[in-house]
Amino acid sequence: MVTPSVTEVVRFTGGWLFDQGMAGWDVTVLRSDHADPRPLRILGARVASLEPVLAAPVRGPRSQAVAVHAELYDSDPRVRRMVHDAVDDMDRVWTWGHPPPAEPGEGAGAVRHRLSLAARAFKAQALAAAAAPDAGEGTTELLRGVALLRSSNGT
């Protein structure tokens, strides 16, 4: 996952993130803020700073899936390039937040992920650790699948 802040990812995709980890996924969150990583660790994610990853010449193993905050994807060409490089063998990334990415070839639409009972409980604890209000977001979280069109420069 790529996010501008710990609180954003916990509020909008914390339950989905938890459920993916419980399903056996290796979940890493790249964040651009310097907030306490404890809320993400409560959800079972590893946490790293985004800037060093963007600056690194070698990105490491390819991701099987990528979820990125829509505004961060739209506003930072380095993030777009990283996402395109990471999903070289895939044709889709997941986004959350508003607005959805302004990318030619958008498709797939919204997917509502129904949170497990455990995800709801762990998300509530993560929100408390982030000092973010639990607005009772409910039992689902919204993500969008975006079909990427590749260009020669990866943007």
ROMI-447213 format. One record per residue: residue in one letter; z, x, y of N, C-alpha, C, O in turn; residue number from 1. Coordinates in steps of 0.2 Angstrom, whole numbers, plus 5000, padded with zeros to 4 digits. Layout:
! residues N
+------+------+--------+---------+-------+---------+----------+------+--------+---------+------+--------+---------+-----+
: code : n.up : n.east : n.north : ca.up : ca.east : ca.north : c.up : c.east : c.north : o.up : o.east : o.north : pos :
+------+------+--------+---------+-------+---------+----------+------+--------+---------+------+--------+---------+-----+
:    A :    Z :      X :       Y :     Z :       X :        Y :    Z :      X :       Y :    Z :      X :       Y : NUM :
...
+------+------+--------+---------+-------+---------+----------+------+--------+---------+------+--------+---------+-----+
//
This chain:
! residues 155
+------+------+--------+---------+-------+---------+----------+------+--------+---------+------+--------+---------+-----+
: code : n.up : n.east : n.north : ca.up : ca.east : ca.north : c.up : c.east : c.north : o.up : o.east : o.north : pos :
+------+------+--------+---------+-------+---------+----------+------+--------+---------+------+--------+---------+-----+
:    M : 5000 :   5004 :    4994 :  5000 :    5000 :     5000 : 5000 :   5004 :    5006 : 5003 :   5010 :    5006 :   1 :
:    V : 4997 :   5002 :    5011 :  4996 :    5006 :     5018 : 4999 :   5001 :    5023 : 4996 :   4995 :    5024 :   2 :
:    T : 5004 :   5003 :    5027 :  5007 :    4998 :     5031 : 5009 :   5002 :    5038 : 5011 :   5008 :    5038 :   3 :
:    P : 5009 :   4998 :    5043 :  5012 :    5001 :     5050 : 5019 :   5001 :    5050 : 5022 :   5005 :    5054 :   4 :
:    S : 5023 :   4997 :    5046 :  5030 :    4997 :     5046 : 5033 :   4995 :    5039 : 5030 :   4991 :    5036 :   5 :
:    V : 5039 :   4997 :    5038 :  5043 :    4995 :     5032 : 5044 :   4987 :    5033 : 5043 :   4984 :    5028 :   6 :
:    T : 5046 :   4985 :    5038 :  5048 :    4978 :     5039 : 5042 :   4974 :    5038 : 5042 :   4968 :    5034 :   7 :
:    E : 5036 :   4976 :    5040 :  5030 :    4972 :     5039 : 5028 :   4971 :    5032 : 5027 :   4965 :    5029 :   8 :
:    V : 5028 :   4976 :    5028 :  5027 :    4976 :     5021 : 5032 :   4972 :    5017 : 5030 :   4968 :    5012 :   9 :
:    V : 5038 :   4972 :    5019 :  5044 :    4968 :     5015 : 5043 :   4961 :    5017 : 5043 :   4957 :    5012 :  10 :
:    R : 5042 :   4959 :    5023 :  5041 :    4952 :     5025 : 5035 :   4949 :    5022 : 5035 :   4943 :    5020 :  11 :
:    F : 5029 :   4952 :    5022 :  5023 :    4949 :     5020 : 5021 :   4950 :    5013 : 5017 :   4946 :    5010 :  12 :
:    T : 5023 :   4955 :    5010 :  5021 :    4957 :     5003 : 5026 :   4960 :    4999 : 5025 :   4962 :    4993 :  13 :
:    G : 5032 :   4959 :    5001 :  5038 :    4962 :     4997 : 5038 :   4959 :    4990 : 5040 :   4963 :    4985 :  14 :
:    G : 5038 :   4953 :    4989 :  5038 :    4950 :     4983 : 5032 :   4952 :    4978 : 5033 :   4953 :    4972 :  15 :
:    W : 5026 :   4952 :    4981 :  5020 :    4954 :     4977 : 5021 :   4961 :    4975 : 5020 :   4963 :    4969 :  16 :
:    L : 5023 :   4965 :    4980 :  5025 :    4972 :     4978 : 5029 :   4973 :    4972 : 5028 :   4977 :    4968 :  17 :
:    F : 5035 :   4969 :    4973 :  5040 :    4970 :     4967 : 5037 :   4967 :    4961 : 5038 :   4971 :    4955 :  18 :
:    D : 5033 :   4962 :    4961 :  5030 :    4959 :     4954 : 5025 :   4964 :    4951 : 5025 :   4965 :    4945 :  19 :
:    Q : 5022 :   4968 :    4956 :  5017 :    4973 :     4953 : 5020 :   4978 :    4950 : 5018 :   4981 :    4944 :  20 :
:    G : 5026 :   4981 :    4953 :  5030 :    4986 :     4950 : 5033 :   4984 :    4943 : 5033 :   4988 :    4938 :  21 :
:    M : 5035 :   4977 :    4943 :  5038 :    4975 :     4936 : 5033 :   4974 :    4931 : 5034 :   4974 :    4925 :  22 :
:    A : 5027 :   4973 :    4933 :  5021 :    4973 :     4928 : 5019 :   4979 :    4926 : 5014 :   4980 :    4922 :  23 :
:    G : 5022 :   4985 :    4928 :  5020 :    4992 :     4926 : 5016 :   4996 :    4931 : 5014 :   5001 :    4929 :  24 :
:    W : 5014 :   4993 :    4937 :  5011 :    4997 :     4941 : 5015 :   5002 :    4944 : 5021 :   5001 :    4945 :  25 :
:    D : 5012 :   5008 :    4946 :  5015 :    5013 :     4950 : 5014 :   5012 :    4957 : 5009 :   5013 :    4960 :  26 :
:    V : 5019 :   5009 :    4961 :  5018 :    5007 :     4968 : 5021 :   5012 :    4973 : 5026 :   5014 :    4972 :  27 :
:    T : 5016 :   5014 :    4977 :  5018 :    5019 :     4983 : 5016 :   5015 :    4989 : 5011 :   5013 :    4990 :  28 :
:    V : 5020 :   5016 :    4994 :  5019 :    5013 :     5001 : 5018 :   5019 :    5005 : 5023 :   5023 :    5006 :  29 :
:    L : 5013 :   5019 :    5009 :  5012 :    5024 :     5014 : 5013 :   5020 :    5021 : 5010 :   5015 :    5022 :  30 :
:    R : 5018 :   5023 :    5025 :  5020 :    5019 :     5031 : 5019 :   5024 :    5037 : 5019 :   5030 :    5036 :  31 :
:    S : 5017 :   5021 :    5042 :  5016 :    5025 :     5049 : 5023 :   5025 :    5053 : 5023 :   5029 :    5058 :  32 :
:    D : 5028 :   5021 :    5051 :  5034 :    5021 :     5055 : 5039 :   5026 :    5052 : 5037 :   5029 :    5046 :  33 :
:    H : 5044 :   5027 :    5055 :  5049 :    5031 :     5052 : 5056 :   5028 :    5050 : 5061 :   5030 :    5051 :  34 :
:    A : 5055 :   5021 :    5049 :  5061 :    5017 :     5047 : 5064 :   5019 :    5040 : 5061 :   5023 :    5037 :  35 :
:    D : 5070 :   5017 :    5039 :  5073 :    5018 :     5033 : 5069 :   5016 :    5027 : 5067 :   5010 :    5027 :  36 :
:    P : 5068 :   5020 :    5022 :  5064 :    5018 :     5017 : 5068 :   5014 :    5011 : 5065 :   5011 :    5007 :  37 :
:    R : 5074 :   5013 :    5012 :  5078 :    5009 :     5007 : 5076 :   5002 :    5006 : 5076 :   5001 :    5000 :  38 :
:    P : 5073 :   4998 :    5010 :  5071 :    4992 :     5008 : 5065 :   4992 :    5003 : 5064 :   4988 :    4999 :  39 :
:    L : 5061 :   4997 :    5004 :  5055 :    4997 :     4999 : 5057 :   5000 :    4993 : 5055 :   4998 :    4987 :  40 :
:    R : 5062 :   5004 :    4993 :  5065 :    5007 :     4986 : 5069 :   5001 :    4983 : 5068 :   5001 :    4976 :  41 :
:    I : 5072 :   4997 :    4986 :  5075 :    4991 :     4983 : 5069 :   4987 :    4979 : 5071 :   4984 :    4974 :  42 :
:    L : 5063 :   4987 :    4982 :  5058 :    4983 :     4979 : 5055 :   4987 :    4973 : 5050 :   4985 :    4970 :  43 :
:    G : 5057 :   4993 :    4972 :  5054 :    4998 :     4967 : 5048 :   5002 :    4969 : 5045 :   5005 :    4964 :  44 :
:    A : 5047 :   5003 :    4975 :  5041 :    5007 :     4977 : 5044 :   5014 :    4979 : 5049 :   5015 :    4981 :  45 :
:    R : 5039 :   5018 :    4978 :  5040 :    5025 :     4981 : 5037 :   5025 :    4988 : 5033 :   5020 :    4990 :  46 :
:    V : 5040 :   5029 :    4993 :  5038 :    5028 :     5000 : 5036 :   5035 :    5002 : 5039 :   5040 :    5001 :  47 :
:    A : 5031 :   5035 :    5006 :  5028 :    5042 :     5009 : 5026 :   5040 :    5016 : 5024 :   5034 :    5018 :  48 :
:    S : 5025 :   5045 :    5020 :  5023 :    5045 :     5027 : 5015 :   5045 :    5027 : 5012 :   5048 :    5023 :  49 :
:    L : 5012 :   5040 :    5031 :  5005 :    5040 :     5031 : 5001 :   5046 :    5034 : 4996 :   5048 :    5031 :  50 :
:    E : 5004 :   5048 :    5040 :  5000 :    5054 :     5043 : 4999 :   5060 :    5039 : 4993 :   5062 :    5039 :  51 :
:    P : 5003 :   5062 :    5035 :  5002 :    5068 :     5031 : 4996 :   5067 :    5026 : 4992 :   5071 :    5024 :  52 :
:    V : 4996 :   5061 :    5023 :  4991 :    5059 :     5018 : 4984 :   5058 :    5022 : 4979 :   5060 :    5019 :  53 :
:    L : 4984 :   5056 :    5028 :  4978 :    5055 :     5031 : 4975 :   5062 :    5033 : 4969 :   5063 :    5034 :  54 :
:    A : 4980 :   5067 :    5034 :  4978 :    5074 :     5036 : 4976 :   5078 :    5030 : 4973 :   5083 :    5031 :  55 :
:    A : 4978 :   5076 :    5024 :  4977 :    5080 :     5019 : 4970 :   5081 :    5017 : 4966 :   5075 :    5016 :  56 :
:    P : 4967 :   5087 :    5015 :  4960 :    5087 :     5013 : 4959 :   5084 :    5006 : 4953 :   5082 :    5005 :  57 :
:    V : 4964 :   5085 :    5002 :  4963 :    5082 :     4995 : 4968 :   5076 :    4994 : 4973 :   5076 :    4996 :  58 :
:    R : 4965 :   5071 :    4992 :  4969 :    5064 :     4992 : 4972 :   5063 :    4985 : 4977 :   5059 :    4984 :  59 :
:    G : 4971 :   5067 :    4980 :  4974 :    5066 :     4974 : 4970 :   5061 :    4969 : 4964 :   5060 :    4970 :  60 :
:    P : 4974 :   5059 :    4964 :  4970 :    5054 :     4959 : 4968 :   5048 :    4963 : 4972 :   5046 :    4968 :  61 :
:    R : 4963 :   5045 :    4960 :  4961 :    5038 :     4963 : 4966 :   5033 :    4962 : 4969 :   5032 :    4956 :  62 :
:    S : 4966 :   5028 :    4966 :  4970 :    5022 :     4965 : 4967 :   5017 :    4961 : 4961 :   5017 :    4961 :  63 :
:    Q : 4970 :   5013 :    4958 :  4968 :    5007 :     4954 : 4967 :   5001 :    4958 : 4963 :   4997 :    4957 :  64 :
:    A : 4971 :   5001 :    4964 :  4971 :    4995 :     4968 : 4974 :   4998 :    4975 : 4978 :   5002 :    4975 :  65 :
:    V : 4972 :   4995 :    4980 :  4974 :    4997 :     4987 : 4976 :   4990 :    4991 : 4971 :   4986 :    4991 :  66 :
:    A : 4981 :   4990 :    4994 :  4983 :    4984 :     4998 : 4984 :   4987 :    5005 : 4988 :   4992 :    5006 :  67 :
:    V : 4981 :   4985 :    5010 :  4982 :    4988 :     5017 : 4983 :   4982 :    5022 : 4980 :   4977 :    5022 :  68 :
:    H : 4987 :   4984 :    5027 :  4988 :    4979 :     5033 : 4982 :   4979 :    5037 : 4979 :   4984 :    5039 :  69 :
:    A : 4979 :   4973 :    5038 :  4973 :    4971 :     5041 : 4972 :   4975 :    5048 : 4967 :   4978 :    5049 :  70 :
:    E : 4977 :   4974 :    5052 :  4976 :    4977 :     5059 : 4976 :   4985 :    5058 : 4972 :   4988 :    5062 :  71 :
:    L : 4979 :   4988 :    5054 :  4979 :    4995 :     5053 : 4972 :   4997 :    5051 : 4970 :   5002 :    5053 :  72 :
:    Y : 4970 :   4993 :    5046 :  4963 :    4995 :     5043 : 4958 :   4994 :    5049 : 4953 :   4999 :    5049 :  73 :
:    D : 4958 :   4989 :    5053 :  4953 :    4988 :     5058 : 4954 :   4993 :    5064 : 4949 :   4996 :    5067 :  74 :
:    S : 4960 :   4995 :    5065 :  4961 :    5000 :     5071 : 4961 :   5007 :    5070 : 4960 :   5011 :    5075 :  75 :
:    D : 4961 :   5009 :    5064 :  4961 :    5017 :     5062 : 4956 :   5019 :    5058 : 4956 :   5017 :    5052 :  76 :
:    P : 4950 :   5022 :    5060 :  4945 :    5024 :     5056 : 4947 :   5029 :    5050 : 4944 :   5029 :    5045 :  77 :
:    R : 4953 :   5033 :    5051 :  4955 :    5037 :     5046 : 4958 :   5033 :    5040 : 4957 :   5035 :    5034 :  78 :
:    V : 4961 :   5027 :    5042 :  4964 :    5023 :     5036 : 4958 :   5020 :    5033 : 4958 :   5019 :    5026 :  79 :
:    R : 4953 :   5017 :    5036 :  4947 :    5014 :     5033 : 4943 :   5020 :    5028 : 4942 :   5018 :    5023 :  80 :
:    R : 4943 :   5026 :    5031 :  4940 :    5031 :     5027 : 4944 :   5032 :    5020 : 4941 :   5033 :    5015 :  81 :
:    M : 4951 :   5033 :    5021 :  4955 :    5034 :     5016 : 4955 :   5028 :    5011 : 4954 :   5030 :    5005 :  82 :
:    V : 4954 :   5022 :    5013 :  4954 :    5016 :     5008 : 4947 :   5017 :    5005 : 4947 :   5016 :    4998 :  83 :
:    H : 4942 :   5018 :    5008 :  4935 :    5018 :     5005 : 4935 :   5024 :    5000 : 4932 :   5023 :    4994 :  84 :
:    D : 4938 :   5030 :    5001 :  4938 :    5035 :     4997 : 4943 :   5034 :    4991 : 4941 :   5035 :    4985 :  85 :
:    A : 4948 :   5030 :    4992 :  4953 :    5029 :     4986 : 4950 :   5024 :    4981 : 4952 :   5024 :    4976 :  86 :
:    V : 4946 :   5019 :    4984 :  4943 :    5014 :     4979 : 4936 :   5016 :    4978 : 4932 :   5011 :    4977 :  87 :
:    D : 4934 :   5022 :    4977 :  4927 :    5024 :     4976 : 4924 :   5020 :    4970 : 4918 :   5018 :    4970 :  88 :
:    D : 4928 :   5019 :    4965 :  4926 :    5015 :     4959 : 4927 :   5008 :    4959 : 4926 :   5005 :    4954 :  89 :
:    M : 4930 :   5005 :    4964 :  4931 :    4998 :     4965 : 4927 :   4995 :    4970 : 4924 :   4999 :    4974 :  90 :
:    D : 4927 :   4989 :    4971 :  4923 :    4985 :     4976 : 4927 :   4981 :    4980 : 4925 :   4977 :    4984 :  91 :
:    R : 4934 :   4982 :    4980 :  4938 :    4977 :     4983 : 4945 :   4980 :    4985 : 4947 :   4984 :    4981 :  92 :
:    V : 4948 :   4978 :    4991 :  4954 :    4980 :     4992 : 4958 :   4974 :    4994 : 4955 :   4968 :    4996 :  93 :
:    W : 4964 :   4974 :    4994 :  4968 :    4968 :     4996 : 4971 :   4969 :    5003 : 4973 :   4975 :    5005 :  94 :
:    T : 4971 :   4964 :    5008 :  4974 :    4965 :     5014 : 4979 :   4959 :    5015 : 4979 :   4954 :    5012 :  95 :
:    W : 4983 :   4960 :    5020 :  4988 :    4955 :     5023 : 4988 :   4956 :    5030 : 4986 :   4961 :    5033 :  96 :
:    G : 4991 :   4951 :    5033 :  4992 :    4951 :     5040 : 4986 :   4948 :    5044 : 4981 :   4946 :    5040 :  97 :
:    H : 4986 :   4948 :    5050 :  4981 :    4944 :     5054 : 4978 :   4949 :    5059 : 4982 :   4953 :    5062 :  98 :
:    P : 4972 :   4949 :    5061 :  4967 :    4945 :     5058 : 4964 :   4949 :    5051 : 4966 :   4955 :    5050 :  99 :
:    P : 4960 :   4946 :    5047 :  4958 :    4949 :     5041 : 4953 :   4955 :    5044 : 4950 :   4954 :    5049 : 100 :
:    P : 4952 :   4960 :    5040 :  4947 :    4965 :     5043 : 4940 :   4963 :    5045 : 4937 :   4959 :    5041 : 101 :
:    A : 4938 :   4966 :    5050 :  4931 :    4964 :     5052 : 4926 :   4969 :    5049 : 4924 :   4974 :    5052 : 102 :
:    E : 4925 :   4968 :    5043 :  4920 :    4972 :     5039 : 4914 :   4968 :    5036 : 4915 :   4963 :    5034 : 103 :
:    P : 4908 :   4971 :    5037 :  4903 :    4967 :     5035 : 4903 :   4966 :    5027 : 4906 :   4971 :    5024 : 104 :
:    G : 4901 :   4961 :    5025 :  4902 :    4959 :     5018 : 4908 :   4957 :    5015 : 4910 :   4957 :    5009 : 105 :
:    E : 4912 :   4954 :    5020 :  4919 :    4951 :     5018 : 4918 :   4946 :    5013 : 4913 :   4942 :    5013 : 106 :
:    G : 4922 :   4945 :    5008 :  4922 :    4940 :     5003 : 4928 :   4939 :    5000 : 4933 :   4941 :    5002 : 107 :
:    A : 4928 :   4935 :    4994 :  4933 :    4934 :     4990 : 4939 :   4929 :    4993 : 4942 :   4926 :    4989 : 108 :
:    G : 4940 :   4930 :    4999 :  4945 :    4925 :     5002 : 4952 :   4926 :    5000 : 4954 :   4931 :    4997 : 109 :
:    A : 4956 :   4921 :    5001 :  4964 :    4921 :     5001 : 4966 :   4920 :    4994 : 4963 :   4917 :    4990 : 110 :
:    V : 4971 :   4924 :    4992 :  4974 :    4923 :     4986 : 4982 :   4922 :    4987 : 4985 :   4926 :    4990 : 111 :
:    R : 4985 :   4917 :    4984 :  4992 :    4916 :     4985 : 4995 :   4918 :    4979 : 4994 :   4916 :    4973 : 112 :
:    H : 5000 :   4923 :    4980 :  5004 :    4926 :     4974 : 5010 :   4922 :    4973 : 5014 :   4922 :    4978 : 113 :
:    R : 5011 :   4919 :    4968 :  5018 :    4915 :     4967 : 5023 :   4920 :    4965 : 5022 :   4924 :    4960 : 114 :
:    L : 5028 :   4921 :    4968 :  5033 :    4926 :     4967 : 5038 :   4924 :    4961 : 5040 :   4918 :    4961 : 115 :
:    S : 5039 :   4929 :    4957 :  5044 :    4927 :     4952 : 5051 :   4926 :    4955 : 5052 :   4928 :    4961 : 116 :
:    L : 5056 :   4923 :    4951 :  5063 :    4923 :     4954 : 5066 :   4929 :    4955 : 5069 :   4930 :    4960 : 117 :
:    A : 5064 :   4934 :    4951 :  5067 :    4941 :     4953 : 5064 :   4944 :    4959 : 5068 :   4947 :    4963 : 118 :
:    A : 5058 :   4943 :    4960 :  5054 :    4945 :     4966 : 5058 :   4942 :    4973 : 5059 :   4945 :    4978 : 119 :
:    R : 5059 :   4936 :    4972 :  5062 :    4932 :     4978 : 5069 :   4935 :    4979 : 5071 :   4936 :    4985 : 120 :
:    A : 5073 :   4937 :    4974 :  5080 :    4939 :     4975 : 5079 :   4946 :    4978 : 5083 :   4948 :    4982 : 121 :
:    F : 5075 :   4951 :    4975 :  5075 :    4957 :     4977 : 5072 :   4958 :    4984 : 5074 :   4962 :    4988 : 122 :
:    K : 5067 :   4953 :    4986 :  5064 :    4953 :     4993 : 5070 :   4951 :    4998 : 5070 :   4954 :    5003 : 123 :
:    A : 5074 :   4946 :    4996 :  5079 :    4944 :     5000 : 5084 :   4950 :    5002 : 5086 :   4951 :    5007 : 124 :
:    Q : 5085 :   4954 :    4997 :  5090 :    4960 :     4998 : 5086 :   4966 :    5002 : 5089 :   4969 :    5006 : 125 :
:    A : 5080 :   4966 :    5001 :  5076 :    4971 :     5005 : 5075 :   4969 :    5012 : 5076 :   4973 :    5017 : 126 :
:    L : 5075 :   4962 :    5013 :  5075 :    4960 :     5020 : 5081 :   4961 :    5024 : 5082 :   4963 :    5029 : 127 :
:    A : 5087 :   4960 :    5020 :  5093 :    4961 :     5023 : 5094 :   4969 :    5024 : 5097 :   4971 :    5029 : 128 :
:    A : 5092 :   4973 :    5020 :  5092 :    4980 :     5021 : 5088 :   4983 :    5027 : 5090 :   4988 :    5030 : 129 :
:    A : 5083 :   4979 :    5028 :  5078 :    4981 :     5034 : 5081 :   4977 :    5040 : 5078 :   4978 :    5046 : 130 :
:    A : 5086 :   4973 :    5040 :  5089 :    4970 :     5046 : 5084 :   4965 :    5048 : 5083 :   4964 :    5054 : 131 :
:    A : 5080 :   4962 :    5044 :  5075 :    4957 :     5046 : 5077 :   4950 :    5043 : 5080 :   4950 :    5038 : 132 :
:    P : 5076 :   4945 :    5048 :  5078 :    4939 :     5046 : 5074 :   4936 :    5040 : 5068 :   4937 :    5039 : 133 :
:    D : 5077 :   4933 :    5035 :  5074 :    4930 :     5030 : 5072 :   4923 :    5032 : 5077 :   4918 :    5032 : 134 :
:    A : 5066 :   4922 :    5034 :  5064 :    4915 :     5037 : 5062 :   4910 :    5031 : 5059 :   4905 :    5033 : 135 :
:    G : 5064 :   4912 :    5025 :  5063 :    4907 :     5020 : 5055 :   4906 :    5019 : 5053 :   4901 :    5018 : 136 :
:    E : 5052 :   4912 :    5019 :  5045 :    4912 :     5018 : 5042 :   4908 :    5012 : 5036 :   4907 :    5012 : 137 :
:    G : 5047 :   4907 :    5007 :  5045 :    4903 :     5002 : 5043 :   4906 :    4995 : 5046 :   4912 :    4994 : 138 :
:    T : 5039 :   4903 :    4991 :  5038 :    4906 :     4984 : 5032 :   4909 :    4984 : 5030 :   4912 :    4978 : 139 :
:    T : 5028 :   4910 :    4989 :  5021 :    4913 :     4988 : 5020 :   4918 :    4994 : 5023 :   4917 :    4999 : 140 :
:    E : 5016 :   4922 :    4993 :  5013 :    4927 :     4998 : 5006 :   4927 :    4998 : 5003 :   4926 :    4993 : 141 :
:    L : 5003 :   4928 :    5004 :  4996 :    4928 :     5005 : 4993 :   4934 :    5006 : 4995 :   4938 :    5010 : 142 :
:    L : 4988 :   4936 :    5001 :  4984 :    4942 :     5002 : 4976 :   4940 :    5002 : 4975 :   4934 :    5000 : 143 :
:    R : 4972 :   4944 :    5005 :  4965 :    4943 :     5005 : 4961 :   4948 :    5001 : 4963 :   4954 :    5002 : 144 :
:    G : 4957 :   4946 :    4997 :  4952 :    4951 :     4994 : 4946 :   4952 :    4999 : 4943 :   4948 :    5001 : 145 :
:    V : 4945 :   4959 :    5000 :  4939 :    4960 :     5004 : 4934 :   4965 :    5000 : 4936 :   4970 :    4998 : 146 :
:    A : 4928 :   4962 :    5000 :  4923 :    4966 :     4997 : 4921 :   4972 :    5002 : 4919 :   4970 :    5007 : 147 :
:    L : 4921 :   4978 :    5000 :  4919 :    4983 :     5004 : 4911 :   4985 :    5003 : 4909 :   4985 :    4998 : 148 :
:    L : 4908 :   4986 :    5009 :  4901 :    4989 :     5009 : 4902 :   4996 :    5011 : 4905 :   4998 :    5016 : 149 :
:    R : 4899 :   5000 :    5006 :  4899 :    5007 :     5007 : 4894 :   5010 :    5012 : 4888 :   5008 :    5011 : 150 :
:    S : 4895 :   5015 :    5016 :  4890 :    5018 :     5020 : 4891 :   5026 :    5018 : 4895 :   5028 :    5014 : 151 :
:    S : 4886 :   5029 :    5020 :  4886 :    5036 :     5018 : 4892 :   5040 :    5021 : 4893 :   5046 :    5018 : 152 :
:    N : 4895 :   5038 :    5027 :  4900 :    5042 :     5029 : 4907 :   5039 :    5027 : 4912 :   5041 :    5030 : 153 :
:    G : 4907 :   5034 :    5023 :  4914 :    5031 :     5021 : 4917 :   5026 :    5026 : 4923 :   5025 :    5025 : 154 :
:    T : 4914 :   5024 :    5031 :  4917 :    5020 :     5036 : 4914 :   5014 :    5037 : 4916 :   5009 :    5040 : 155 :
+------+------+--------+---------+-------+---------+----------+------+--------+---------+------+--------+---------+-----+
//
